[in-house]
């Protein structure tokens, strides 16, 4: 399952470069748990999670306006969302499911998870290419790609990693995923197919999330107050 950095139904937004924050309480969704958000534009955001009945919840809105729910296939444990454009977004679940929208309104299922699949995070470097990171039936860290119809892409991934928690892409085929277990917490690819572990992080804590900029530098955060910065 994804690491516990969910909240219980509020959304906090800023429109002043982080100087001030506004709490947007969604009373109609009290008891819901929001787990991830993606904003492909300043006034276009998508938040995902589960409602009180444990059904998948997809909200759309902006930092300066109200939020509303979009209907979609009935799923549960939505864990991550990535939007490579204003209208194209992908959502993954802790059961290996993948939802996609191409108009920002209508959602459809593009992959039904098989036994043991757990997608904790998704990154989409383009509208036609996404990577999901998580764990498989053998409880080993794994990566899936839309280019391979959401089949595992394990070449070079150490077998002693039980879980990937976060993934980010610096360009179309250059991505980095982070997780927990064993000495190799950071794994990266430069071609989208073959993965290499980076075993000199100097930390022994689980790493939960990562973000990267186009220049190639990435920032990783994890347990024990860990913050890593570098170019894997």
VMD Tcl script that draws the C-alpha trace (Angstrom):
set ca {
  {0.00 0.00 0.00}
  {1.07 3.61 -0.47}
  {2.80 5.37 2.44}
  {0.48 7.22 4.83}
  {0.61 10.78 3.61}
  {-3.13 11.12 2.96}
  {-5.43 13.71 4.48}
  {-9.05 13.57 5.59}
  {-11.09 15.58 3.06}
  {-9.65 19.13 3.11}
  {-7.68 20.72 0.27}
  {-5.05 23.36 1.01}
  {-4.15 25.70 -1.85}
  {-1.95 28.70 -2.52}
  {-2.15 31.31 -5.27}
  {0.76 33.44 -4.02}
  {3.81 31.26 -4.63}
  {3.45 29.62 -1.24}
  {3.29 32.86 0.75}
  {-0.20 32.13 2.08}
  {-2.36 29.01 2.04}
  {-6.15 28.63 1.99}
  {-8.00 25.65 3.43}
  {-10.84 24.54 1.17}
  {-13.07 22.27 3.25}
  {-15.19 19.96 1.12}
  {-18.13 19.33 3.44}
  {-19.85 17.03 0.98}
  {-16.83 14.73 1.10}
  {-16.26 14.55 4.85}
  {-14.81 11.18 5.75}
  {-13.04 10.92 2.40}
  {-9.29 10.46 2.14}
  {-7.38 12.31 -0.58}
  {-4.02 10.75 -1.43}
  {-2.59 12.66 -4.41}
  {-3.00 15.76 -6.58}
  {-1.74 16.91 -9.98}
  {-2.08 20.39 -11.49}
  {-1.22 20.50 -15.22}
  {-2.13 24.21 -15.26}
  {-2.58 26.96 -12.68}
  {-6.38 26.66 -12.71}
  {-6.70 22.95 -13.51}
  {-6.08 20.42 -10.73}
  {-7.09 16.82 -10.14}
  {-7.23 15.27 -6.65}
  {-7.83 11.57 -6.07}
  {-8.52 9.23 -3.18}
  {-11.41 7.28 -1.65}
  {-14.83 8.42 -0.44}
  {-16.39 7.25 2.87}
  {-17.72 4.12 1.14}
  {-14.17 3.25 -0.02}
  {-15.02 3.98 -3.66}
  {-12.53 5.80 -5.83}
  {-12.88 9.57 -5.69}
  {-11.73 11.92 -8.48}
  {-12.13 15.66 -7.90}
  {-11.30 18.51 -10.24}
  {-10.94 22.18 -9.41}
  {-8.42 24.96 -8.96}
  {-6.68 26.74 -6.08}
  {-9.06 29.69 -6.44}
  {-12.39 27.95 -7.14}
  {-14.64 25.12 -5.99}
  {-14.07 21.43 -6.55}
  {-16.43 18.86 -8.02}
  {-16.49 15.10 -8.40}
  {-16.26 13.32 -11.73}
  {-17.83 9.88 -12.14}
  {-15.68 7.01 -13.29}
  {-15.33 3.24 -13.04}
  {-15.98 2.01 -9.49}
  {-12.54 1.34 -8.05}
  {-10.97 1.64 -4.61}
  {-7.68 2.70 -3.09}
  {-6.73 5.26 -5.74}
  {-3.13 6.12 -4.93}
  {-1.59 8.49 -7.49}
  {-2.43 10.80 -10.40}
  {-0.33 12.31 -13.20}
  {-1.47 14.79 -15.85}
  {0.89 15.31 -18.80}
  {-1.56 17.86 -20.25}
  {-4.61 19.85 -19.15}
  {-7.03 17.22 -20.46}
  {-4.98 13.99 -20.35}
  {-4.54 12.37 -16.91}
  {-3.81 8.91 -15.55}
  {-4.83 7.54 -12.13}
  {-3.50 4.34 -10.55}
  {-4.66 2.27 -7.58}
  {-3.18 0.02 -4.91}
  {-4.78 -2.87 -6.78}
  {-2.91 -2.27 -10.04}
  {-5.74 -0.50 -11.82}
  {-5.18 2.35 -14.29}
  {-7.76 4.98 -15.30}
  {-7.29 7.47 -18.11}
  {-9.06 10.58 -19.36}
  {-8.39 12.31 -22.66}
  {-10.87 15.15 -22.20}
  {-10.60 15.87 -18.47}
  {-14.21 14.72 -17.94}
  {-14.78 11.11 -18.98}
  {-12.67 8.42 -17.30}
  {-12.12 4.89 -18.59}
  {-10.25 1.83 -17.40}
  {-7.13 1.03 -19.46}
  {-5.68 -1.67 -17.19}
  {-7.24 -4.00 -14.66}
  {-4.77 -5.03 -12.01}
  {-3.85 -8.69 -11.65}
  {-3.35 -10.49 -8.35}
  {-0.69 -8.88 -6.18}
  {-0.16 -5.72 -8.23}
  {0.08 -2.55 -6.16}
  {0.64 0.72 -8.02}
  {1.82 3.33 -5.52}
  {2.83 6.12 -7.89}
  {2.54 7.15 -11.54}
  {4.56 9.54 -13.73}
  {3.79 10.55 -17.32}
  {6.60 12.26 -19.26}
  {4.26 12.62 -22.27}
  {0.58 12.14 -23.14}
  {1.48 8.80 -24.74}
  {3.85 7.37 -22.13}
  {3.42 6.66 -18.41}
  {5.27 4.63 -15.80}
  {3.77 3.19 -12.61}
  {5.86 2.10 -9.63}
  {4.89 -0.23 -6.79}
  {5.17 -3.93 -5.99}
  {4.16 -7.22 -7.61}
  {2.72 -10.54 -6.49}
  {6.15 -11.62 -5.20}
  {6.18 -8.47 -3.02}
  {9.16 -7.12 -4.95}
  {9.53 -3.57 -6.23}
  {8.44 -3.26 -9.83}
  {7.76 -0.73 -12.61}
  {5.07 -0.93 -15.28}
  {4.90 1.03 -18.54}
  {2.02 2.03 -20.79}
  {4.39 1.38 -23.71}
  {4.28 -2.33 -22.81}
  {0.51 -2.30 -22.17}
  {1.14 -2.04 -18.42}
  {3.26 -5.15 -18.19}
  {6.15 -5.25 -15.67}
  {9.42 -3.67 -16.76}
  {11.93 -5.25 -14.41}
  {15.23 -5.34 -16.30}
  {17.97 -4.36 -13.83}
  {15.69 -3.80 -10.83}
  {17.16 -5.35 -7.64}
  {15.07 -8.23 -6.30}
  {15.63 -7.20 -2.67}
  {13.42 -4.11 -2.94}
  {9.95 -4.94 -1.56}
  {8.25 -1.72 -2.66}
  {8.58 1.41 -4.76}
  {6.74 4.40 -3.33}
  {7.51 7.22 -5.79}
  {8.49 7.79 -9.40}
  {9.36 10.89 -11.45}
  {10.54 11.46 -15.00}
  {13.05 14.04 -16.20}
  {12.40 13.45 -19.90}
  {10.51 11.03 -22.13}
  {12.60 7.97 -21.24}
  {14.60 9.17 -18.23}
  {12.85 8.28 -14.96}
  {13.78 7.65 -11.34}
  {11.90 5.55 -8.79}
  {12.49 5.32 -5.03}
  {11.41 2.88 -2.36}
  {12.32 0.81 0.65}
  {14.21 -2.35 1.53}
  {17.74 -3.50 0.93}
  {20.65 -1.16 0.25}
  {19.40 0.06 -3.12}
  {16.73 2.68 -2.62}
  {17.03 4.63 -5.89}
  {16.61 3.00 -9.31}
  {16.72 4.87 -12.62}
  {16.39 4.39 -16.37}
  {17.67 6.44 -19.31}
  {15.92 4.49 -22.06}
  {12.60 3.59 -20.46}
  {13.38 -0.14 -20.60}
  {16.50 -0.97 -18.59}
  {16.91 0.06 -14.96}
  {20.04 0.64 -12.87}
  {20.23 0.88 -9.08}
  {22.07 3.76 -7.46}
  {23.58 2.32 -4.28}
  {25.40 5.33 -2.86}
  {22.56 7.30 -1.26}
  {24.17 7.18 2.17}
  {20.85 6.62 3.93}
  {19.14 3.60 5.40}
  {15.58 4.90 5.51}
  {12.66 4.23 3.20}
  {12.23 6.90 0.53}
  {8.62 7.92 -0.12}
  {8.48 10.56 -2.86}
  {10.55 12.16 -5.59}
  {10.29 15.13 -7.94}
  {12.64 16.03 -10.78}
  {13.17 19.07 -12.97}
  {14.10 19.15 -16.64}
  {17.72 19.97 -15.82}
  {18.00 16.47 -14.39}
  {18.24 17.26 -10.70}
  {15.87 15.44 -8.35}
  {14.75 15.87 -4.75}
  {13.77 12.81 -2.71}
  {12.10 12.72 0.72}
  {11.61 9.83 3.11}
  {11.51 8.51 6.64}
  {13.69 9.94 9.37}
  {13.41 13.42 7.86}
  {15.51 12.30 4.91}
  {15.95 14.77 2.04}
  {18.22 13.85 -0.88}
  {19.15 16.06 -3.79}
  {21.17 15.05 -6.80}
  {21.30 13.74 -10.35}
  {20.98 9.93 -10.38}
}
mol new
graphics top color blue
foreach p $ca { graphics top sphere $p radius 0.5 }
foreach p [lrange $ca 0 end-1] q [lrange $ca 1 end] { graphics top cylinder $p $q radius 0.2 }
display resetview
